[in-house]
């Protein structure tokens, strides 16, 4: 029991690592989780600090042992199987995460969530609150991030400012979730247009199946954000199906709702910047993970979900 407690000593909101692995074997050895890569002359073992890790994405050519999964579960690490480059995410034929089941989850937040979730108006209220928080977070981070300013991303640009302020007003007047989704999609297109102009990628068109660098990095970065969102919900004990915006029929829809809090702020600009610089997948991933940590993205997700679950106006 002492070992299990030690593995959970670092709160998930403070953990620093997300791993994407490919062409390797993940295993347990001498009480540690390692991944093995094979070379012509010899094999190489690399340690994974699981107590400081939130998510592991296993890409093409990977395998994992039962003993390794047991240790990852003990440390509360989420595992997802994905295609090359971090997307798409799949486990068998279902889009889902392998969530640890080694302990009881808290009940406080799921019980509070379910108190409002079956009421359409209250669900819309939470969806609006998430969208307002999303815009506020973007404005705050883009205002203070010197690296973004050096790459021509300026929050006081008139076109960007008008788009964000206009969307904030539209959030207030949305009468149903469908209206909110349409307006959110329009904002995202405006952000793509702004980022493409800032990085001189004027021929960019958002297509999830496209093979250009910008689209590939957007897919990859979004799945990293989904991992953080899934971790947040697992720690708080809220099932992924209880979405407020992306639809009640999509099994993992709440993951998308929570990931949207930080995707446009961090993943979107750095996908375009990395594409402009012709970065490798690893370079892009390291940049995005650094910004997740720098701007406390996981803390922000936890705070927003807790705040909406425990709203005073209907508890």
C-alpha positions as CSV (number, residue, x, y, z in Angstrom):
1,X,0.0,0.0,0.0
2,X,2.9,2.4,0.6
3,X,4.0,2.0,-3.0
4,X,0.6,2.8,-4.3
5,X,0.3,5.9,-2.1
6,X,3.7,7.1,-3.3
7,X,2.7,6.7,-6.9
8,X,-0.2,9.1,-6.4
9,X,1.8,11.6,-4.3
10,X,1.8,14.2,-7.2
11,X,-1.7,15.6,-7.9
12,X,-2.8,15.1,-11.5
13,X,-3.2,18.9,-11.9
14,X,0.5,19.3,-11.1
15,X,1.9,16.5,-13.2
16,X,4.3,17.5,-16.0
17,X,4.4,14.6,-18.5
18,X,2.4,13.3,-21.4
19,X,4.0,10.6,-23.5
20,X,3.4,9.6,-27.1
21,X,5.3,6.4,-28.0
22,X,5.7,4.4,-31.2
23,X,7.6,1.4,-32.4
24,X,8.4,0.2,-28.8
25,X,7.3,-2.2,-26.1
26,X,6.1,-0.9,-22.7
27,X,6.9,-3.2,-19.8
28,X,7.4,-3.4,-16.1
29,X,10.9,-4.1,-14.9
30,X,12.3,-3.9,-11.3
31,X,9.3,-2.0,-10.1
32,X,9.5,0.6,-12.8
33,X,7.6,1.1,-16.1
34,X,10.0,1.2,-19.1
35,X,9.7,1.3,-22.9
36,X,12.0,-0.7,-25.0
37,X,13.3,0.3,-28.4
38,X,15.1,-2.2,-30.6
39,X,18.2,-1.2,-32.6
40,X,20.5,-3.3,-34.8
41,X,23.3,-3.7,-32.3
42,X,21.4,-3.6,-29.0
43,X,18.1,-2.7,-27.3
44,X,17.5,0.5,-25.3
45,X,15.4,0.9,-22.2
46,X,13.9,4.3,-21.2
47,X,12.2,4.9,-17.9
48,X,8.8,6.5,-17.7
49,X,8.3,8.6,-14.5
50,X,4.7,7.4,-14.0
51,X,4.0,9.3,-10.8
52,X,4.6,12.5,-12.7
53,X,2.6,11.5,-15.8
54,X,-1.0,12.1,-16.7
55,X,-1.4,10.4,-20.1
56,X,0.3,7.9,-22.4
57,X,-0.6,7.6,-26.1
58,X,0.5,4.4,-27.7
59,X,1.0,4.9,-31.5
60,X,1.9,2.5,-34.3
61,X,4.1,-0.5,-33.6
62,X,3.6,-0.5,-29.8
63,X,2.7,-3.1,-27.3
64,X,2.2,-3.1,-23.5
65,X,2.4,-5.8,-20.9
66,X,-0.3,-6.6,-18.3
67,X,2.2,-5.8,-15.5
68,X,2.9,-2.4,-16.9
69,X,-0.8,-1.6,-17.2
70,X,-1.2,-2.6,-13.5
71,X,1.5,-0.2,-12.4
72,X,0.1,2.6,-14.6
73,X,-3.3,2.1,-13.1
74,X,-1.8,2.2,-9.6
75,X,-0.3,5.6,-10.5
76,X,-3.6,6.9,-12.1
77,X,-2.2,7.2,-15.6
78,X,-4.6,7.2,-18.5
79,X,-3.6,5.1,-21.6
80,X,-4.9,5.6,-25.1
81,X,-4.1,3.7,-28.3
82,X,-3.8,5.9,-31.3
83,X,-2.6,6.0,-34.9
84,X,0.6,7.4,-36.1
85,X,1.3,11.0,-35.1
86,X,-1.1,10.8,-32.1
87,X,-4.4,10.5,-34.0
88,X,-6.9,9.1,-34.3
89,X,-7.5,7.7,-30.9
90,X,-8.9,4.3,-30.6
91,X,-9.2,1.3,-28.3
92,X,-10.4,-1.6,-30.4
93,X,-13.3,-0.1,-32.3
94,X,-14.5,2.3,-29.6
95,X,-13.2,5.8,-29.2
96,X,-12.3,5.8,-25.5
97,X,-9.6,5.9,-22.9
98,X,-8.3,3.1,-20.8
99,X,-9.0,4.6,-17.4
100,X,-7.5,3.2,-14.2
101,X,-9.9,1.3,-12.0
102,X,-7.7,0.6,-9.0
103,X,-9.5,2.8,-6.5
104,X,-12.9,4.4,-5.8
105,X,-13.5,7.7,-7.6
106,X,-14.9,10.6,-5.6
107,X,-18.7,11.0,-5.7
108,X,-19.0,14.7,-4.9
109,X,-18.6,16.1,-8.4
110,X,-20.6,13.5,-10.3
111,X,-23.5,13.8,-7.9
112,X,-23.4,17.6,-8.3
113,X,-23.1,17.3,-12.1
114,X,-26.1,15.0,-12.4
115,X,-28.2,17.4,-10.3
116,X,-28.2,19.8,-13.2
117,X,-27.4,17.7,-16.2
118,X,-30.9,16.4,-17.0
119,X,-32.2,20.0,-17.2
120,X,-31.7,21.5,-20.7
121,X,-31.6,25.1,-19.5
122,X,-29.0,24.4,-16.8
123,X,-26.9,22.3,-19.3
124,X,-27.0,25.3,-21.7
125,X,-25.9,27.6,-18.8
126,X,-22.8,25.4,-18.1
127,X,-22.0,25.2,-21.8
128,X,-22.1,29.0,-22.0
129,X,-19.9,29.3,-18.9
130,X,-17.3,27.0,-20.5
131,X,-17.3,29.1,-23.7
132,X,-16.9,32.3,-21.8
133,X,-14.0,30.8,-19.8
134,X,-12.5,29.6,-23.1
135,X,-12.4,33.2,-24.5
136,X,-11.2,34.7,-21.2
137,X,-8.3,32.1,-21.0
138,X,-7.3,32.8,-24.7
139,X,-7.2,36.6,-24.1
140,X,-5.2,36.2,-20.9
141,X,-2.6,33.8,-22.3
142,X,-2.1,35.5,-25.7
143,X,-1.8,38.8,-23.9
144,X,1.2,37.6,-21.7
145,X,2.9,35.0,-23.9
146,X,6.0,36.7,-25.4
147,X,6.7,33.7,-27.7
148,X,3.3,34.2,-29.3
149,X,3.8,37.9,-29.7
150,X,7.2,37.2,-31.4
151,X,5.3,35.0,-33.9
152,X,2.8,37.9,-34.7
153,X,-0.1,36.7,-32.5
154,X,-1.4,39.9,-31.0
155,X,-4.6,39.9,-28.8
156,X,-5.2,43.6,-29.6
157,X,-5.3,43.0,-33.4
158,X,-8.6,44.5,-34.5
159,X,-9.8,41.4,-36.5
160,X,-9.1,39.0,-33.6
161,X,-10.5,41.3,-31.0
162,X,-13.7,41.8,-33.0
163,X,-14.1,38.1,-33.5
164,X,-13.6,37.3,-29.8
165,X,-15.8,40.2,-28.5
166,X,-18.5,39.3,-31.1
167,X,-18.5,35.7,-29.9
168,X,-18.8,36.7,-26.3
169,X,-21.9,38.6,-27.1
170,X,-23.3,35.7,-29.2
171,X,-22.8,33.4,-26.2
172,X,-25.2,35.4,-24.1
173,X,-28.0,35.4,-26.8
174,X,-27.8,31.6,-27.7
175,X,-31.1,30.0,-26.9
176,X,-30.0,26.4,-27.4
177,X,-26.8,24.3,-27.7
178,X,-27.2,24.0,-31.4
179,X,-26.9,27.8,-31.8
180,X,-23.8,27.8,-29.5
181,X,-22.2,25.1,-31.6
182,X,-22.7,27.0,-34.8
183,X,-21.3,30.2,-33.4
184,X,-18.4,28.3,-31.9
185,X,-17.5,26.8,-35.3
186,X,-17.5,30.2,-36.9
187,X,-15.1,31.5,-34.2
188,X,-12.8,28.6,-34.8
189,X,-12.7,29.3,-38.5
190,X,-11.9,33.0,-37.8
191,X,-9.0,31.9,-35.5
192,X,-7.7,29.5,-38.2
193,X,-7.8,32.4,-40.7
194,X,-6.0,34.7,-38.2
195,X,-3.3,32.1,-37.5
196,X,-2.8,31.3,-41.1
197,X,-2.3,35.0,-41.9
198,X,0.1,35.4,-39.0
199,X,2.3,32.5,-40.1
200,X,1.9,33.2,-43.9
201,X,0.1,29.8,-44.5
202,X,-2.5,31.5,-46.6
203,X,-3.6,28.4,-48.5
204,X,-4.6,26.5,-45.3
205,X,-7.9,24.7,-45.2
206,X,-8.9,22.7,-42.1
207,X,-9.3,19.0,-43.1
208,X,-8.8,16.3,-40.4
209,X,-7.7,13.8,-43.0
210,X,-5.2,16.2,-44.8
211,X,-1.5,15.4,-44.7
212,X,-0.1,18.9,-44.5
213,X,1.9,19.9,-41.4
214,X,-0.6,22.4,-40.0
215,X,-3.6,19.9,-40.1
216,X,-1.4,17.1,-38.8
217,X,-0.2,19.2,-35.9
218,X,-3.7,20.3,-35.1
219,X,-4.9,16.7,-34.9
220,X,-1.9,15.7,-32.8
221,X,-2.2,18.6,-30.4
222,X,-6.0,18.2,-30.0
223,X,-5.5,14.6,-28.9
224,X,-3.0,15.7,-26.3
225,X,-5.6,18.2,-25.1
226,X,-8.2,15.3,-25.0
227,X,-5.9,13.4,-22.8
228,X,-5.7,16.2,-20.3
229,X,-9.5,16.5,-20.4
230,X,-10.0,12.8,-19.9
231,X,-7.6,12.9,-17.0
232,X,-9.5,15.8,-15.4
233,X,-12.9,14.0,-15.6
234,X,-11.4,10.7,-14.4
235,X,-9.9,12.3,-11.3
236,X,-13.1,14.1,-10.5
237,X,-15.2,10.9,-11.2
238,X,-17.4,12.4,-13.9
239,X,-18.2,10.0,-16.8
240,X,-17.3,11.2,-20.3
241,X,-20.8,10.8,-21.6
242,X,-22.4,13.6,-19.6
243,X,-21.6,16.4,-22.1
244,X,-23.1,19.9,-22.0
245,X,-22.3,21.0,-25.6
246,X,-21.2,18.3,-28.0
247,X,-24.3,16.1,-27.7
248,X,-25.7,13.5,-25.4
249,X,-25.3,10.7,-28.0
250,X,-21.5,10.9,-28.2
251,X,-19.8,8.6,-25.7
252,X,-16.8,10.8,-25.1
253,X,-18.4,14.2,-25.7
254,X,-17.6,15.7,-22.4
255,X,-13.9,15.2,-23.1
256,X,-14.4,17.4,-26.2
257,X,-16.2,20.0,-24.1
258,X,-13.4,20.3,-21.6
259,X,-10.6,20.1,-24.1
260,X,-12.1,23.1,-25.9
261,X,-11.3,25.2,-22.9
262,X,-7.6,25.2,-23.9
263,X,-7.3,24.0,-27.5
264,X,-7.6,27.3,-29.3
265,X,-5.4,29.1,-26.8
266,X,-2.4,26.7,-27.0
267,X,-2.7,24.0,-29.7
268,X,-4.0,26.2,-32.5
269,X,-1.3,28.8,-32.6
270,X,1.6,26.4,-32.1
271,X,0.3,24.0,-34.7
272,X,0.6,26.9,-37.3
273,X,3.9,28.2,-36.0
274,X,5.4,24.7,-36.0
275,X,4.1,24.1,-39.5
276,X,5.7,27.4,-40.7
277,X,9.0,26.3,-39.2
278,X,8.7,22.8,-40.6
279,X,9.1,21.3,-37.2
280,X,9.1,17.5,-36.5
281,X,6.2,15.9,-34.6
282,X,8.5,15.5,-31.6
283,X,9.5,19.2,-31.7
284,X,5.8,20.3,-32.0
285,X,4.7,18.0,-29.2
286,X,7.5,19.2,-26.8
287,X,6.5,22.8,-27.6
288,X,2.8,22.2,-26.8
289,X,3.5,20.2,-23.7
290,X,5.8,23.0,-22.5
291,X,3.0,25.6,-23.0
292,X,0.5,23.3,-21.3
293,X,2.7,23.4,-18.2
294,X,3.7,27.1,-18.5
295,X,0.1,28.2,-18.7
296,X,-1.3,25.7,-16.2
297,X,-3.8,24.2,-18.6
298,X,-4.6,21.2,-16.5
299,X,-5.2,23.4,-13.4
300,X,-7.5,25.6,-15.5
301,X,-9.5,22.5,-16.6
302,X,-9.9,21.2,-13.1
303,X,-11.0,24.7,-11.8
304,X,-13.6,25.1,-14.5
305,X,-15.2,21.7,-14.1
306,X,-15.3,22.0,-10.3
307,X,-16.7,25.5,-10.5
308,X,-19.5,24.4,-12.8
309,X,-20.3,21.2,-10.9
310,X,-20.7,23.1,-7.6
311,X,-22.5,26.2,-8.9
312,X,-24.2,28.0,-6.0
313,X,-27.2,29.1,-8.1
314,X,-28.7,25.6,-8.2
315,X,-27.1,23.5,-5.5
